[in-house]
Amino acid sequence: MAIAKAERLMNLALCLLGTRRPLSKRELRDSIEAYVEASRSGGGASRAEAGAASDDSFNRMFERDKDDLRELGLVIETVESLDGEIGYLARRDSNRLPPITLDAEEAAALGLAAKVWQQARLAGAASGALQKLRAAGLPEDVDPYEAHGALEPRIPVHEAAFEPLMLACRDRRPVVFDYRKATAARPEPRHVEPWALECWRGHWYLAGFDRERGAERVFRLSRITGRVRSRGAGFTVPVPDVVTVRETVASWAGETADRSALIRLRTGAGYPLRAKATAVRELGDGWDELEIPYGHGLDAWLVEFGPDVVVLEPAELRADVVDRLRAVAKG
């Protein structure tokens, strides 16, 4: 919404909420500066023609503003006076939100949510929200951490891309950023319609529609390089009702496994792989042999461990890893 219109709507709402009696169009026109300016415009061949033009301009503007305020939820009453003049007002009791009632469980859960962010950019908003929760019913003697097993949640956000992407998801604005795949030596520009951000195992991921590839994609924020830039055009595809970020990332890591892979892993390296292993055997000479679940996307994950991993079986997985490593070497 343009700043001028937002200011005009705010002034109209304040006038309607602040009056004790209905205000006529004429009174509103004389009280709000934007309407006064509209009345002065309209020029013409004569003063009468200019006056008629300014009246029409004001009437159209006022009716649009009144409809916009009602659409935003403001209850505006129309009252006819004894002399037949129409007046408008917005009674405070008709536009007051109902009191917030929270039981101890709900208040504690919202208290946890308000304290979950560690970042300074969000700390002020979270602190203010927590104070409002206290005023709305969060008991002073209820510690949200004690109410939920003394667990203090934290959501770390170290990537500079997080905040602009969060705002872009909220506002449904396409973005452009440079992204380096795990198998690529250099980043490539991506033009994305962002859908959702989700944290999984300590890393943030963005799900959205990749315009160049014409398909849904998931991006790890730590691989975004440079600045996230907004693009004014709207979305070209509808946002799905369900965005499966974690399921997609889990498939990359072999979480949805239907086979088993045999790899050699350097001793003291690859702890995430060791955590997934169903069997580990010491080979000596600084190497171990692991059996790990094998699912879609495991080749991309293994490449991240570089020379610390050698794939033994199956042959197709080994070939995929070798192809990815060659692509990185060529880049």
C-alpha positions as CSV (number, residue, x, y, z in Angstrom):
1,M,0.0,0.0,0.0
2,A,1.3,3.5,-0.9
3,I,2.4,5.6,2.1
4,A,0.1,8.4,1.1
5,K,-3.0,6.2,1.0
6,A,-2.0,4.4,4.2
7,E,-1.7,7.7,6.0
8,R,-5.1,8.9,4.6
9,L,-6.8,5.7,5.8
10,M,-5.2,6.0,9.2
11,N,-6.4,9.6,9.6
12,L,-9.9,8.6,8.5
13,A,-10.0,5.7,10.9
14,L,-8.8,7.9,13.8
15,C,-11.4,10.5,13.0
16,L,-14.2,7.9,13.0
17,L,-12.9,6.3,16.2
18,G,-12.3,9.5,18.0
19,T,-15.7,11.2,17.5
20,R,-18.7,10.9,19.9
21,R,-21.2,11.8,17.2
22,P,-21.6,10.9,13.5
23,L,-19.4,13.1,11.2
24,S,-20.7,14.1,7.9
25,K,-18.8,13.9,4.6
26,R,-18.3,17.6,4.7
27,E,-16.8,17.5,8.2
28,L,-14.5,14.6,7.3
29,R,-13.5,16.4,4.1
30,D,-12.5,19.5,6.1
31,S,-10.7,17.5,8.8
32,I,-8.4,15.3,6.8
33,E,-5.6,17.0,4.9
34,A,-5.6,14.6,2.0
35,Y,-9.2,15.3,1.3
36,V,-8.6,19.0,1.5
37,E,-5.9,18.7,-1.1
38,A,-8.2,16.6,-3.3
39,S,-10.9,19.3,-3.0
40,R,-8.4,22.0,-4.3
41,S,-7.6,20.0,-7.4
42,G,-9.9,19.8,-10.4
43,G,-9.4,23.1,-12.3
44,G,-11.6,23.9,-15.2
45,A,-13.2,26.6,-17.3
46,S,-15.1,28.0,-14.4
47,R,-15.3,27.9,-10.6
48,A,-18.5,25.9,-10.7
49,E,-17.0,23.3,-13.0
50,A,-13.9,23.1,-10.8
51,G,-16.1,22.7,-7.7
52,A,-18.1,19.9,-9.3
53,A,-14.9,18.1,-10.3
54,S,-13.4,18.4,-6.8
55,D,-16.7,17.0,-5.3
56,D,-16.6,14.0,-7.6
57,S,-12.9,13.4,-6.8
58,F,-13.5,13.5,-3.1
59,N,-16.7,11.4,-3.2
60,R,-14.9,8.6,-5.1
61,M,-11.9,8.8,-2.8
62,F,-14.0,8.7,0.3
63,E,-16.1,5.8,-0.8
64,R,-13.0,3.8,-1.7
65,D,-11.4,4.6,1.6
66,K,-14.5,3.6,3.6
67,D,-14.7,0.3,1.7
68,D,-11.0,-0.4,2.4
69,L,-11.4,0.3,6.1
70,R,-14.4,-2.0,6.3
71,E,-12.5,-4.7,4.4
72,L,-9.7,-4.3,7.0
73,G,-12.2,-5.1,9.7
74,L,-13.2,-1.6,11.0
75,V,-17.0,-1.5,11.8
76,I,-18.2,1.9,10.4
77,E,-21.8,2.9,11.1
78,T,-23.9,5.0,8.9
79,V,-26.4,7.3,10.8
80,E,-29.0,9.6,9.3
81,S,-29.7,12.8,11.3
82,L,-33.0,14.5,11.8
83,D,-32.4,16.9,8.9
84,G,-31.6,13.9,6.6
85,E,-27.8,14.4,6.6
86,I,-25.8,11.2,6.6
87,G,-23.0,10.8,9.2
88,Y,-20.4,8.2,9.9
89,L,-18.6,6.9,13.1
90,A,-16.8,3.8,14.3
91,R,-17.8,3.0,17.9
92,R,-14.9,1.9,20.1
93,D,-16.9,-0.9,21.8
94,S,-17.8,-2.3,18.3
95,N,-14.1,-2.3,17.2
96,R,-12.5,-3.6,20.4
97,L,-10.8,-7.0,20.3
98,P,-12.1,-9.6,22.7
99,P,-9.9,-10.2,25.8
100,I,-7.2,-12.9,25.4
101,T,-7.6,-15.9,27.6
102,L,-4.8,-18.4,28.0
103,D,-4.5,-21.4,30.2
104,A,-1.2,-22.2,31.8
105,E,-0.2,-24.7,29.1
106,E,-1.0,-22.3,26.2
107,A,0.8,-19.4,28.0
108,A,3.9,-21.4,28.6
109,A,4.0,-22.7,25.0
110,L,3.7,-19.1,23.7
111,G,6.3,-18.0,26.2
112,L,8.7,-20.6,24.8
113,A,8.0,-19.4,21.3
114,A,8.7,-15.8,22.2
115,K,12.1,-16.7,23.7
116,V,13.2,-19.1,21.0
117,W,15.1,-16.6,18.9
118,Q,18.7,-15.8,19.8
119,Q,19.4,-13.2,17.1
120,A,19.5,-9.5,18.0
121,R,17.3,-8.5,15.0
122,L,14.4,-10.5,16.4
123,A,15.2,-10.2,20.1
124,G,13.3,-6.9,20.5
125,A,10.1,-8.2,18.9
126,A,10.2,-11.4,20.9
127,S,10.8,-9.5,24.1
128,G,7.8,-7.2,23.4
129,A,5.6,-10.2,22.5
130,L,6.6,-11.9,25.8
131,Q,5.6,-8.8,27.8
132,K,2.2,-8.7,26.1
133,L,1.8,-12.4,26.9
134,R,2.5,-11.6,30.5
135,A,-0.2,-8.9,30.5
136,A,-2.6,-11.2,28.7
137,G,-2.4,-14.1,31.1
138,L,1.0,-15.7,31.3
139,P,1.4,-16.2,35.0
140,E,4.4,-14.5,36.5
141,D,5.2,-17.6,38.6
142,V,5.1,-19.9,35.6
143,D,8.5,-20.5,34.1
144,P,8.0,-21.8,30.5
145,Y,11.2,-23.8,30.7
146,E,10.1,-25.6,33.9
147,A,6.6,-26.1,32.4
148,H,8.2,-28.0,29.5
149,G,10.9,-30.1,31.2
150,A,13.5,-27.3,31.6
151,L,14.3,-27.5,27.9
152,E,15.4,-24.1,26.6
153,P,15.0,-24.0,22.8
154,R,17.4,-22.3,20.5
155,I,17.2,-21.7,16.7
156,P,20.6,-20.6,15.5
157,V,20.7,-18.4,12.4
158,H,24.2,-17.6,11.2
159,E,23.4,-17.1,7.5
160,A,23.0,-13.5,6.3
161,A,20.4,-14.8,3.8
162,F,17.9,-15.8,6.5
163,E,16.3,-12.5,7.1
164,P,15.7,-11.3,3.5
165,L,14.4,-14.8,2.6
166,M,12.1,-14.8,5.6
167,L,10.6,-11.5,4.5
168,A,10.4,-12.7,0.9
169,C,8.5,-15.8,2.0
170,R,6.1,-13.7,4.0
171,D,5.5,-11.1,1.3
172,R,5.5,-13.6,-1.6
173,R,8.3,-11.8,-3.4
174,P,10.6,-13.6,-5.9
175,V,14.3,-13.4,-5.1
176,V,17.7,-13.8,-6.9
177,F,20.8,-15.1,-5.3
178,D,24.1,-16.9,-6.1
179,Y,24.1,-20.6,-5.0
180,R,27.0,-23.0,-4.9
181,K,26.0,-26.7,-5.1
182,A,27.9,-29.2,-3.1
183,T,29.4,-30.6,-6.4
184,A,30.1,-27.3,-8.0
185,A,33.3,-25.2,-7.8
186,R,31.5,-21.9,-8.5
187,P,28.1,-20.5,-7.5
188,E,25.4,-20.0,-10.1
189,P,22.6,-17.4,-10.1
190,R,19.2,-18.7,-9.1
191,H,15.8,-17.0,-9.6
192,V,13.5,-18.4,-7.0
193,E,9.9,-17.9,-5.8
194,P,10.4,-18.6,-2.1
195,W,7.8,-20.7,-0.3
196,A,9.1,-21.7,3.2
197,L,12.1,-21.8,5.5
198,E,12.7,-24.7,7.8
199,C,15.5,-25.7,10.1
200,W,16.6,-29.4,10.0
201,R,19.5,-30.8,12.1
202,G,21.1,-27.4,12.7
203,H,20.9,-26.1,9.1
204,W,18.4,-23.8,7.5
205,Y,16.8,-24.7,4.1
206,L,14.6,-22.7,1.7
207,A,12.0,-24.4,-0.5
208,G,10.7,-22.7,-3.5
209,F,10.1,-22.7,-7.3
210,D,13.3,-22.4,-9.4
211,R,12.2,-20.4,-12.5
212,E,15.2,-21.5,-14.6
213,R,14.6,-25.2,-13.9
214,G,10.9,-24.9,-13.9
215,A,10.5,-27.1,-10.8
216,E,10.5,-27.1,-7.0
217,R,13.9,-27.0,-5.4
218,V,15.3,-26.9,-1.9
219,F,18.4,-24.7,-1.1
220,R,20.7,-24.9,1.9
221,L,21.2,-21.3,3.2
222,S,24.9,-21.9,4.0
223,R,25.5,-22.4,0.3
224,I,24.0,-19.0,-0.7
225,T,26.8,-16.6,-1.5
226,G,26.5,-12.8,-1.7
227,R,23.4,-10.8,-1.3
228,V,19.8,-11.9,-1.7
229,R,18.1,-9.5,-4.1
230,S,14.3,-9.0,-4.4
231,R,12.4,-8.9,-7.7
232,G,9.2,-7.0,-7.9
233,A,7.2,-9.4,-10.1
234,G,4.7,-11.7,-8.4
235,F,4.7,-15.5,-8.3
236,T,4.2,-17.4,-11.5
237,V,3.0,-20.7,-9.9
238,P,0.7,-21.3,-6.9
239,V,2.3,-22.1,-3.5
240,P,1.6,-25.7,-2.5
241,D,-0.6,-26.4,0.5
242,V,2.1,-28.6,1.9
243,V,5.8,-27.8,1.4
244,T,8.0,-30.8,2.2
245,V,11.3,-29.3,3.2
246,R,12.5,-31.9,5.7
247,E,11.4,-34.8,3.6
248,T,13.4,-33.5,0.6
249,V,16.5,-32.9,2.7
250,A,16.1,-36.3,4.3
251,S,16.1,-38.0,0.9
252,W,19.4,-36.2,0.1
253,A,21.0,-37.7,3.2
254,G,19.7,-41.2,2.5
255,E,17.1,-41.0,5.3
256,T,14.5,-42.6,3.1
257,A,16.8,-45.6,2.4
258,D,15.8,-48.9,0.7
259,R,19.3,-50.2,0.1
260,S,22.7,-50.5,1.8
261,A,26.0,-49.0,0.7
262,L,29.5,-50.1,1.6
263,I,32.1,-47.4,2.0
264,R,35.7,-46.9,3.3
265,L,36.0,-43.9,5.7
266,R,39.2,-42.4,7.0
267,T,39.6,-42.9,10.8
268,G,38.6,-39.9,12.8
269,A,36.6,-38.3,9.9
270,G,33.0,-38.4,8.7
271,Y,31.2,-38.4,12.0
272,P,27.7,-37.8,10.4
273,L,28.3,-40.9,8.3
274,R,29.4,-42.9,11.4
275,A,26.2,-41.9,13.2
276,K,24.1,-43.4,10.3
277,A,26.2,-46.6,10.0
278,T,24.5,-49.9,10.7
279,A,28.0,-51.6,10.9
280,V,31.6,-50.4,11.4
281,R,34.7,-52.5,10.9
282,E,38.3,-51.3,11.5
283,L,40.5,-52.0,8.5
284,G,43.8,-50.6,9.9
285,D,46.1,-48.1,8.1
286,G,43.8,-45.3,9.1
287,W,40.6,-46.6,7.4
288,D,37.3,-48.1,8.6
289,E,34.6,-49.9,6.6
290,L,31.0,-48.8,7.1
291,E,27.6,-50.0,6.0
292,I,25.2,-47.1,5.7
293,P,21.6,-46.8,4.5
294,Y,21.5,-46.0,0.8
295,G,18.8,-43.7,-0.6
296,H,18.3,-41.0,-3.3
297,G,20.9,-38.2,-3.0
298,L,23.5,-40.1,-1.0
299,D,26.1,-39.5,-3.8
300,A,25.9,-35.7,-3.3
301,W,26.3,-36.1,0.4
302,L,29.3,-38.4,0.1
303,V,31.1,-36.0,-2.2
304,E,31.1,-33.4,0.6
305,F,33.6,-35.6,2.5
306,G,36.1,-35.5,-0.3
307,P,39.2,-37.7,0.0
308,D,38.0,-39.1,3.3
309,V,35.5,-41.4,1.6
310,V,35.8,-44.2,-0.9
311,V,32.7,-46.0,-2.2
312,L,33.0,-49.7,-2.5
313,E,29.5,-50.9,-3.3
314,P,27.1,-50.6,-5.1
315,A,28.8,-49.9,-8.4
316,E,26.2,-47.3,-9.6
317,L,26.7,-45.3,-6.4
318,R,30.5,-45.4,-6.9
319,A,30.1,-44.2,-10.5
320,D,27.8,-41.3,-9.4
321,V,30.3,-40.1,-6.8
322,V,33.2,-40.3,-9.3
323,D,31.2,-38.3,-11.9
324,R,30.4,-35.6,-9.3
325,L,34.0,-35.4,-8.2
326,R,35.2,-35.1,-11.8
327,A,32.7,-32.3,-12.4
328,V,34.1,-30.4,-9.4
329,A,37.7,-31.0,-10.6
330,K,36.8,-29.6,-14.1
331,G,35.2,-26.5,-12.6
